[in-house]
Amino acid sequence: MRLSTQLTRRHTRLELSMTGMIDVVFLLLIFFLVTSAFVPVEHHLPTSIQYQAISSQQRQSDLEIAVIEIRQEGQTAVFQIGGLVTGDREELRRVLHQFPNKLDGAVVRAADEVLADLVAKTIADCKAEGFTTVTYVPL
């Protein structure tokens, strides 16, 4: 019977030498530091694409964007686009349909007393007539 070997195994302690492991870790660290290539951040790299800076005064086209102002005059709402003043949404839709510059979008400006429903319908009319973007700006 080997009872004595089991007793001696409990009291013997296994020790690992950390010196070799530390040497390997430092060698790997030095290797990766020496062989790594530090790449500049991408937004600092020069671009090969040539572009022209456009000032805020310039637009993509010479045509003006559509600005529709909605005001309340008495009990009726009045639409103004350019020099045209109308109280009829159908006439406004006809003008929007004939508008030549739909790519730059439209701006709907409304006074505070104008109902939100009317403003939403005007924005929907602009979208229905083919304007790519419609922006709401309060007066």
TAGI-V14308 format. One record per residue. D_CENTER is the distance of its C-alpha to the mean C-alpha in Angstrom with 2 decimals. Layout:
d_center = <D_CENTER D_CENTER>
This chain:
d_center = <79.22 76.51 75.79 75.85 72.95 70.55 71.48 70.96 67.52 66.29 67.27 66.06 62.58 60.32 58.74 56.11 56.14 52.73 53.72 53.01 49.61 48.57 49.78 47.71 44.54 45.06 45.85 42.63 40.63 42.34 41.89 38.11 37.79 39.99 38.49 34.79 32.99 30.43 27.44 25.41 21.77 19.67 17.80 21.36 22.68 23.52 21.84 24.08 21.81 23.12 21.02 22.07 20.44 20.03 21.04 19.73 23.05 22.56 20.90 20.63 23.83 26.71 26.46 25.24 22.56 24.05 24.42 26.13 27.77 29.37 32.28 34.97 38.48 41.08 40.47 38.39 34.85 34.63 31.90 31.70 29.97 31.29 35.03 35.37 35.99 36.53 36.87 36.48 33.24 34.80 35.47 31.90 30.78 33.30 31.97 28.35 29.63 31.39 28.58 28.09 24.55 22.26 19.52 18.38 18.10 20.00 20.09 22.16 23.86 26.19 28.81 29.07 32.15 30.63 30.17 26.71 28.02 28.76 25.33 23.76 26.34 25.62 21.89 23.08 25.62 23.11 21.12 24.53 25.63 22.88 20.35 16.96 15.02 16.85 16.11 18.45 19.92 23.00 26.06>
